[in-house]
Amino acid sequence: MDYDLPTEFDLIVVGTGLIESIISAAASRIGKQVLHVDVNNYYGGHWASFNLEDFLKLKQADSKSVDIALEGDSNDKDHFLPIGNSLNQLQHFEIDWNVPDRDNKSDSLIEKNETHDEVEEIKVNKDCQQDVLGVTKEENVEVGPQLGEKELKEKCDTEEIQPVKDEIEQKCDEITQESLRKDSRKFVIDLCPKLQFARGDFVELLISSNIARYAEFRSISRVLTWINGNLEVVPCSRSDVFANNKVSVIEKRMLMKLLTSIEEDEKNPSVTEGTTFKDFLKSKKLSENILHFVLYALSMSTNETLWLEGIKKTKRFLNSLGRFGKTPFLFSMYGSGEITQAFCRLSAVFGGVFALNQKLHGLVLKNNKFESLLCGKQKILSPHIVMNVGLAPESFLKYDKTKLLSRASLITNKSLVNSEKEHMTLLLYPAANNKLCTVLELGSLTGTCPKNLFLVHITTKGSDDPKEDLRECIESLFPVEAGSETSEKPKILWSSYFSIPDTNELNLNSFVPSNVFLCPGPDSDLDYDLSLKKAREIFSSIYPNEEFLPRAPDSDEIVIGDDTEAAKEVTDHSDSVLNNSDGTSETEIALEARASGSDLDISSDVCEPTEQENLKDVEQCSEAKENMQ
Amino acid sequence: MDEDILTTLKILIIGESGVGKSSILLRFIDDNFDPDQTLTIGVDFKTKRVTVEENCVKLAIWDTAGQERFRTLTPSYYRDAQGAILVFDVSNYSTFSRLDTWLNELDTYSTKHNIVKMIVGNKIDKDKREVSREEAMKFARRHQTLYIEASAKTKDGVQTAFEELVHKIIQTPGLWESYGPNLQLGEKDHVSQNSSCSYCSLL
């Protein structure tokens, strides 16, 4: 590295997960000098997203432990605690390919299916060993002129198999491991896929803090549920209700009546404490259909959810309808990992110093308070430190066994419910073990998957065996036996299973010095609201009297155009800011703050069918161009 | 006004710390130069309207926000950029030899395979010069990028650099056409026509 880090900061943040990143942004925003470091060479920790190749490498990186060799000069009076514990690791990682290694026309499909496991396992391992951190070989192949002989040969082979890129998706049995890996960068695979409620706290924060400018979103276009062995669309709008022939007129009235009265029910409960939401709904004499929709889909409850929680969750769903799209949910383009990066960007814009891939050795405590972080050969001082729980010293944590999230990510060849238009689908699958599996199906419009393939993320509260936890859900949605070509169901081309530690219920504050703050990792919720709450709490413990993420000024306020019209516009806007800013404007003015109209980049129109058609054209056009080259 | 704008282009400025990335940006946008500017704080991105071949385009030019210092630019910084300006300091050879790394970063993270790249040799006003024009040109040719020499201090070349880059982007088919209806969240809600009849309005 060319530069040493400065050695004194107002705040050190260790780990680039969501909660750490929010705190980093909030502290930088109020003018604190923040050092934000991570041991990984990527942003996000357990909240990160990866392309296919980098995701495959995770299986190996899994066992990578934090280097705890002490090179520092801490003397006897100091108390040194090495960094890192087992909560940093993904567990039970398993990857399976259900496509042939490469297209070899002399082999029959059946033979390939029989042998693929062994062959591919070897190949995966071999590839993982090359270049764990940097640019992958495959990317070089795509890019350019510096090809080694072997790679060149590989490239030729590949091209022979896929003369035209579009053909990749044509037939399922033409998709090979090689073709998927060649498209590695078109995949963005989230470790922890999340949606946002359109009127949830998190979305409100993105807007009020002006961080929304660093991310783009798409509205989830349909919500499904699993009822009586079938997939059904959960009605989210009047047209959905009418289009749904499974819901009778009487049921429609029933549903509307329930949703209208739910407000009243919350204030004047007609039920005793401890009643489940399911029993509450039953007392409303709902049909089985409607009960199912409300219980498992709208409120995302289980049979055990208590009535008040159920009502609150139902209201949250209803409140977020009608803001950005057909459903209450938003997904961030290019994957959930973008969100942590958006907060890091804001932190950097306000002076936060970022350093990834750092050798963190440990913390030095003095008088039972955090004094400094040993990072590389440097000792960095700060009055406070915020750490991801997975990077905290072992002695800060006391727990027997932590909870786990069971995750599966799959690549499939078609949507769960085929339709002409490409959908982004949320499915809430109530499994028999009384767990709700959250299934998110993403297509190419989200920028996380090549055209005509789908990325399916499944999450549930887990045990030690993610594959077993998700078996029922996956077997219901996808053909059980590989090769049953007659099935209408989408075929799983690639699957990965893993567990993420859910540290949200651990006692994180009892065994740490008063100036150390631990941030939990991902939780089992669909959205970020719980994480935001935790970030806010930590921020206000450190800076009790400071505002949490006030609106960041637009830095693109000065529009220099030829026309005087534009110049006038700028003046108008700056006036309005000065009038509105109530004394908080001092920092803003120092940062050249003259907010421009929110119509600059912030207000593109919503997904409408016609525009989507345009989009398709553009994509086809650019793909056609790719092929020509 | 907005409806006259052909498209909005995202342009990145990258390169080693201290080569004058923000200075070039500020010179282009505000026609300002601050010789005392040390480290970049608070510069996010700037927009400017320019007219190229009778087309009005809006440029959104993104600064690194200082994240280049420890090579920690986020992948999202590179997303959807149509053009990239790689800056080095002609009076500091090491900033030139680092260009390879920056080209690599671009290839790794840029989502548009035909992103237009331009190398800018900055600080040509300085007497001491460590990188010759010929050497830089040769490098640019080898990597198939545009090359321009500039000085943010004296204004030389700055305007031309952006004009050339935009010109090349506009000429590249499939690179800049609007890429679709993603939502950016703002003060205003985006209620699509068919969703205005949600449950709420039914009640």
Interface residues (C-beta under 8 A of the other chain):
Chain A: M1 D2 Y3 L5 Y43 V135 E139 E142 V143 G144 V203 L206 I207 A212 R213 Y214 A215 E216 F217 R218 S219 C236 S237 R238 S239 V241 M256 L259 T260 L318 L321 G322 R323 F324 G325 K326 L330 M333 Y334 E338 Q341 A342 C344 R345 A348 V349 F350 G351 V353 F354 A355 L356 L445 G447 S555 D556 I558 V559 I560 G561 D562 E565 A566 L591 E592 S598 D599 L600 D601 I602 S603 S604 D605 V606 C607 E608 E611 Q612 N614 L615 V618 C621 S622 A624 K625 E626
Chain B: M1 D2 T8 E16 S17 I29 D30 I41 G42 V43 D44 F45 K46 T47 K48 R49 T51 A60 A65 G66 Q67 R69 F70 R71 T72 T74 P75 S76 Y77 R79 N104 D107 T108 T111 H113 N114 P173 G174 L175 E177 S178 Y179 G180 P181 N182 L183 Q184 L185 G186 E187 K188 D189 H190 V191 S192 Q193 N194 S195 S196 C197 S198 Y199 C200 S201 L202 L203
